[in-house]
Amino acid sequence: MKILVINCGSSSIKYKLYSFPKRRLIAGGLVEKVGQNGSDIKSHKEGVEAIIAKLIDEKVVRDLKEIVAVGHRVVHGGETFCVPHLVDKAVIKKMKECAELAPLHNPANLAGIIACKEFFPSIAHVAVFDTSFHQSIPKHAYMYALPIEYYKKYGIRRYGFHGASHQFVAHQCARILKKPYNKLKLITCHLGNGCSITAINKGKSVDTSMGFTPLEGLVMGTRSGDIDPAVAFYIMEKENLSYHEMDEILNRKSGLVGISGVSNDMRDIVNGAKKGHKRCKLALDIFIYRIKKYIGAYHLILGGADAICFTGGIGENNKQMISGIKKDISKAIKTKVLVVPTDEELMIANLTFKLIESDKQ
């Protein structure tokens, strides 16, 4: 059977087609500049249509009936969605209610689902939520020390993201270590333009660095990560900035690009540091320091770890940096350090296959 995975961003659609149960990748690609000026793709519906046309033109599929299910990545499921769900009218309604928690992502995710349901009206559509893997985090770890009515009224709490990546990497670590997944203690580090670290105990996420939004936690490409909230208020007052302008600074102009003044791309930062660029060196030092800080905290929370796993564009491709972190870790704690390529789309396909098979039974 063939399962299509759709990952809709605000202006892009990433897709992969797999053959199950062998989990073989058949095709994949990216539709960019969706809805942007000058683009031929005016909407997510047109983007999905272009993907389908390409799959047929390249004879990857002869008939759309070969595709038995579509797995969709959805960024935010709030507290409503703790596991993947078959998409129906009730699920779509609940997803719309979660949209305000991720206004840049969920509407695009939903647009992709609605488009796919038009082209594939009679097959299973499965929503896999980035936040669902972290719904096992205990209350003392996800609650903020704010007046509790804000949690009750608005759902303000730590949710965590990159769930499919952390879950996939954890399973891969279990295979590498040749130990049962549900008996391992792992610290998984997803390092890309967006970065997060998760503590996993017996297959369950027990803490993660991202919070109510993906802004919390590690230093990232353009995001500040952890910061004293009063800093934002102070800058807003001094610079006479609006909420939206401050949000732009924290999410788009901070992190590696803000410190270095050069780039949000780690390759540029590393090259700059090698050439003696002081701000690039500082950006790199801060980035690495924050990673080690979270690893140390999660190692204590877990009471030790069977392995620390690095993944993502930075985690998989910066051998010298990871070797340096590994060296520092080995001085303090004795645990294996692994580099494991992630595949969020394959994780979504796996979860989709598992759900439709259980639904048959």
C-alpha positions as CSV (number, residue, x, y, z in Angstrom):
1,M,0.0,0.0,0.0
2,K,1.1,3.6,-0.7
3,I,1.0,6.3,2.0
4,L,1.4,10.0,1.1
5,V,2.8,12.3,3.7
6,I,2.1,16.0,3.4
7,N,3.9,18.7,5.4
8,C,2.4,22.1,4.7
9,G,4.2,25.3,5.8
10,S,2.8,28.8,5.3
11,S,4.4,29.1,1.9
12,S,5.6,25.5,1.1
13,I,4.5,21.9,0.9
14,K,6.9,19.1,1.5
15,Y,5.8,15.6,0.5
16,K,7.0,12.0,0.5
17,L,5.3,8.9,-0.8
18,Y,6.1,5.5,0.9
19,S,5.3,1.9,0.1
20,F,4.1,-0.1,3.2
21,P,4.7,-2.3,5.0
22,K,8.3,-2.2,3.7
23,R,8.5,1.5,4.5
24,R,10.2,2.2,1.2
25,L,10.5,5.7,0.0
26,I,9.1,6.0,-3.6
27,A,9.1,9.7,-4.2
28,G,9.4,13.1,-2.5
29,G,9.8,16.7,-3.2
30,L,9.0,20.3,-2.2
31,V,6.6,22.9,-3.6
32,E,7.8,26.4,-2.7
33,K,6.5,30.0,-2.8
34,V,2.9,28.9,-2.3
35,G,0.7,32.0,-2.4
36,Q,3.6,34.4,-2.9
37,N,3.8,37.2,-5.5
38,G,4.9,35.9,-8.9
39,S,4.3,32.3,-8.0
40,D,2.2,30.0,-10.3
41,I,1.0,28.2,-7.1
42,K,-1.6,30.5,-5.6
43,S,-2.9,28.3,-2.8
44,H,-2.2,25.1,-0.9
45,K,-5.0,23.4,-3.0
46,E,-3.0,24.3,-6.2
47,G,0.1,23.0,-4.5
48,V,-1.4,19.6,-3.7
49,E,-2.8,19.5,-7.3
50,A,0.7,20.1,-8.6
51,I,2.1,17.3,-6.4
52,I,-0.5,14.8,-7.6
53,A,0.1,15.8,-11.3
54,K,3.8,15.3,-10.8
55,L,3.3,11.8,-9.2
56,I,1.1,10.8,-12.2
57,D,3.3,12.4,-14.9
58,E,6.4,10.7,-13.5
59,K,4.4,7.4,-13.3
60,V,5.1,7.1,-9.6
61,V,1.4,6.2,-9.4
62,R,-0.8,5.2,-12.3
63,D,-4.0,5.9,-10.5
64,L,-4.8,7.9,-7.4
65,K,-6.5,4.8,-6.0
66,E,-3.1,3.3,-5.3
67,I,-2.7,5.8,-2.4
68,V,-4.6,4.4,0.5
69,A,-3.9,7.1,3.2
70,V,-2.5,10.6,3.6
71,G,-0.6,11.5,6.8
72,H,-0.5,15.2,7.7
73,R,1.9,17.0,9.9
74,V,0.1,19.4,12.2
75,V,2.2,21.7,14.4
76,H,-0.1,22.3,17.4
77,G,-2.7,19.9,18.9
78,G,-3.0,21.7,22.2
79,E,-4.2,19.4,25.0
80,T,-6.9,18.0,22.7
81,F,-4.8,15.7,20.6
82,C,-2.5,13.4,22.5
83,V,-2.3,10.8,19.7
84,P,-2.6,10.8,15.9
85,H,-6.3,11.1,14.8
86,L,-8.3,10.1,11.7
87,V,-9.5,13.5,10.3
88,D,-13.2,14.0,10.3
89,K,-15.4,17.1,10.7
90,A,-15.1,17.0,14.5
91,V,-11.3,16.8,14.3
92,I,-11.2,19.7,11.9
93,K,-13.3,21.8,14.2
94,K,-11.0,21.1,17.1
95,M,-8.0,21.9,15.0
96,K,-9.4,25.3,14.1
97,E,-9.8,25.9,17.9
98,C,-6.0,25.1,18.3
99,A,-5.1,27.5,15.5
100,E,-4.6,30.5,17.7
101,L,-1.8,28.6,19.5
102,A,0.2,28.4,16.3
103,P,-1.2,31.1,13.9
104,L,1.8,30.8,11.5
105,H,1.5,27.0,11.1
106,N,-1.8,25.4,11.9
107,P,-3.9,27.3,9.3
108,A,-1.4,26.2,6.6
109,N,-1.5,22.6,8.0
110,L,-5.3,22.7,7.9
111,A,-5.4,24.1,4.4
112,G,-3.3,21.2,3.2
113,I,-5.7,18.7,4.9
114,I,-8.8,20.3,3.4
115,A,-7.1,20.3,-0.1
116,C,-6.1,16.7,0.2
117,K,-9.6,15.6,1.3
118,E,-11.0,17.2,-1.9
119,F,-8.6,15.2,-4.1
120,F,-8.8,12.0,-1.9
121,P,-12.3,12.1,-0.5
122,S,-12.7,8.4,0.2
123,I,-9.4,7.4,1.9
124,A,-8.1,7.8,5.4
125,H,-6.5,11.2,6.4
126,V,-4.4,11.1,9.6
127,A,-3.3,14.2,11.5
128,V,0.0,13.7,13.4
129,F,0.6,16.5,15.8
130,D,4.1,17.8,16.7
131,T,2.9,18.4,20.3
132,S,1.3,15.0,20.9
133,F,4.5,13.2,21.7
134,H,5.1,15.6,24.6
135,Q,1.6,15.1,26.2
136,S,3.2,12.6,28.5
137,I,5.2,15.4,30.2
138,P,4.1,15.6,33.9
139,K,2.2,18.7,35.1
140,H,5.0,20.0,37.3
141,A,7.2,20.1,34.2
142,Y,4.7,21.7,31.8
143,M,3.0,24.3,34.0
144,Y,4.3,27.9,34.2
145,A,4.4,29.7,37.6
146,L,1.8,32.1,36.5
147,P,-1.7,32.7,38.0
148,I,-3.4,29.4,37.3
149,E,-6.5,31.1,35.7
150,Y,-4.4,31.8,32.6
151,Y,-3.9,28.1,32.1
152,K,-7.6,27.3,32.8
153,K,-8.8,30.1,30.5
154,Y,-6.3,30.1,27.7
155,G,-4.3,26.8,27.9
156,I,-1.1,28.6,28.7
157,R,1.5,25.9,29.4
158,R,4.5,24.3,27.9
159,Y,3.6,22.1,24.9
160,G,6.9,21.2,23.1
161,F,7.4,20.7,19.4
162,H,9.5,18.6,17.0
163,G,7.6,15.6,18.4
164,A,7.8,13.4,15.3
165,S,11.6,13.9,15.1
166,H,12.3,13.2,18.7
167,Q,10.1,10.1,18.6
168,F,11.7,8.8,15.4
169,V,15.2,9.3,16.7
170,A,14.4,7.6,20.0
171,H,13.2,4.5,18.1
172,Q,16.4,4.6,16.0
173,C,18.5,4.8,19.1
174,A,16.8,1.7,20.5
175,R,17.7,-0.2,17.4
176,I,21.3,1.0,17.5
177,L,21.7,0.2,21.2
178,K,19.8,-3.1,20.7
179,K,17.6,-2.4,23.7
180,P,13.8,-2.2,24.1
181,Y,12.5,1.3,23.3
182,N,10.3,1.3,26.4
183,K,13.2,0.7,28.7
184,L,15.6,3.4,27.6
185,K,16.5,6.8,29.1
186,L,17.4,9.1,26.2
187,I,18.2,12.8,25.6
188,T,17.4,13.7,22.0
189,C,18.8,16.9,20.5
190,H,17.1,18.2,17.4
191,L,19.3,20.9,16.0
192,G,18.4,22.8,12.9
193,N,17.2,26.3,12.2
194,G,14.7,25.5,15.0
195,C,16.2,23.6,17.9
196,S,14.9,21.5,20.8
197,I,16.0,18.9,23.3
198,T,13.8,16.3,24.9
199,A,14.3,14.0,27.9
200,I,12.7,10.6,27.1
201,N,12.1,8.0,29.8
202,K,10.8,4.5,28.8
203,G,9.6,5.8,25.4
204,K,7.8,8.8,26.9
205,S,8.7,12.5,26.7
206,V,9.1,13.8,30.3
207,D,10.5,17.2,29.5
208,T,11.4,19.3,26.4
209,S,13.0,22.7,25.9
210,M,10.4,24.4,23.7
211,G,7.3,25.7,25.5
212,F,4.0,27.4,24.8
213,T,5.5,28.3,21.5
214,P,8.7,27.2,19.7
215,L,10.4,30.4,21.0
216,E,11.4,28.9,24.3
217,G,14.6,27.0,25.0
218,L,17.8,26.7,23.0
219,V,19.3,29.5,20.9
220,M,18.1,28.9,17.3
221,G,18.7,30.4,13.8
222,T,16.6,33.4,14.3
223,R,14.9,32.8,17.7
224,S,16.2,34.0,21.0
225,G,15.4,31.0,23.1
226,D,15.2,31.4,26.9
227,I,15.1,35.1,27.9
228,D,14.0,37.1,30.9
229,P,10.5,38.4,29.9
230,A,11.4,41.8,31.4
231,V,14.0,42.3,28.7
232,A,11.3,42.4,26.1
233,F,9.3,44.9,28.1
234,Y,12.4,47.1,28.6
235,I,13.3,47.1,24.9
236,M,9.7,47.9,24.0
237,E,9.6,50.9,26.3
238,K,13.1,52.2,25.2
239,E,12.5,51.7,21.5
240,N,8.8,52.5,21.5
241,L,8.0,49.1,19.9
242,S,4.6,47.4,19.4
243,Y,3.9,43.8,20.4
244,H,4.2,42.7,16.8
245,E,7.5,44.5,16.4
246,M,8.9,42.9,19.5
247,D,7.6,39.5,18.4
248,E,9.4,40.0,15.1
249,I,12.7,40.7,17.0
250,L,12.5,37.7,19.2
251,N,11.4,35.2,16.5
252,R,13.1,36.6,13.3
253,K,16.0,38.8,14.3
254,S,17.5,37.1,17.3
255,G,19.4,33.8,17.8
256,L,22.4,33.1,15.7
257,V,21.7,35.9,13.2
258,G,21.1,38.5,16.0
259,I,24.3,37.7,17.8
260,S,26.6,37.2,14.8
261,G,25.1,39.9,12.6
262,V,26.1,37.6,9.7
263,S,23.7,34.7,9.2
264,N,21.2,32.3,10.7
265,D,23.0,29.5,8.9
266,M,25.4,27.5,11.1
267,R,27.7,26.9,8.2
268,D,28.3,30.6,7.9
269,I,28.7,31.0,11.6
270,V,31.3,28.2,11.8
271,N,33.2,29.6,8.8
272,G,33.1,33.1,10.3
273,A,34.4,31.8,13.6
274,K,37.3,30.0,11.9
275,K,38.3,33.3,10.2
276,G,38.4,35.1,13.5
277,H,35.0,36.8,13.4
278,K,34.4,37.6,17.0
279,R,30.6,37.8,16.9
280,C,30.4,34.5,15.0
281,K,32.6,32.9,17.7
282,L,30.4,34.3,20.4
283,A,27.2,33.1,18.6
284,L,28.8,29.6,18.4
285,D,29.8,29.6,22.1
286,I,26.4,30.7,23.3
287,F,24.7,28.1,21.1
288,I,26.9,25.2,22.4
289,Y,26.7,26.4,26.0
290,R,22.9,26.4,26.0
291,I,22.9,22.8,24.5
292,K,25.2,21.6,27.3
293,K,23.1,23.3,29.9
294,Y,19.9,21.5,28.9
295,I,21.7,18.2,28.5
296,G,23.0,18.5,32.1
297,A,19.6,19.4,33.4
298,Y,17.9,16.5,31.7
299,H,20.6,14.0,32.7
300,L,19.8,14.8,36.3
301,I,16.0,14.7,35.7
302,L,16.3,11.3,34.1
303,G,18.8,10.0,36.7
304,G,21.3,9.2,34.0
305,A,20.9,8.4,30.3
306,D,21.6,5.4,28.1
307,A,22.5,7.8,25.2
308,I,22.5,11.4,24.1
309,C,21.4,11.6,20.4
310,F,22.0,14.5,18.0
311,T,19.9,15.0,14.9
312,G,18.6,17.7,12.5
313,G,20.6,19.7,9.9
314,I,23.1,21.0,12.5
315,G,23.2,17.9,14.6
316,E,23.8,15.5,11.7
317,N,26.3,17.6,9.7
318,N,28.5,19.5,12.1
319,K,30.9,16.7,13.2
320,Q,33.5,19.0,14.7
321,M,30.9,20.8,16.9
322,I,29.3,17.5,18.0
323,S,32.7,16.0,18.8
324,G,33.5,19.0,20.9
325,I,30.2,18.7,22.8
326,K,30.8,15.0,23.1
327,K,34.3,15.6,24.6
328,D,32.8,18.0,27.2
329,I,30.1,15.6,28.1
330,S,32.5,12.7,28.6
331,K,34.4,14.8,31.2
332,A,31.2,15.1,33.3
333,I,29.1,12.0,32.6
334,K,29.6,8.5,31.2
335,T,27.1,7.9,28.4
336,K,27.0,7.1,24.7
337,V,26.7,10.0,22.2
338,L,25.1,9.2,18.9
339,V,24.4,11.1,15.7
340,V,21.1,9.8,14.2
341,P,19.6,11.1,11.0
342,T,16.0,12.1,11.5
343,D,13.0,11.4,9.2
344,E,9.9,13.2,10.4
345,E,7.9,12.2,7.3
346,L,8.7,8.5,7.8
347,M,7.6,8.8,11.4
348,I,4.3,10.4,10.3
349,A,3.9,7.6,7.7
350,N,4.6,4.9,10.4
351,L,2.0,6.4,12.7
352,T,-0.5,6.7,9.9
353,F,0.0,3.1,8.9
354,K,-0.3,2.0,12.5
355,L,-3.6,3.9,13.0
356,I,-5.3,2.7,9.8
357,E,-4.2,-0.9,10.5
358,S,-5.6,-0.7,14.0
359,D,-8.8,0.9,12.7
360,K,-9.3,-2.1,10.3
361,Q,-9.2,-4.5,13.2
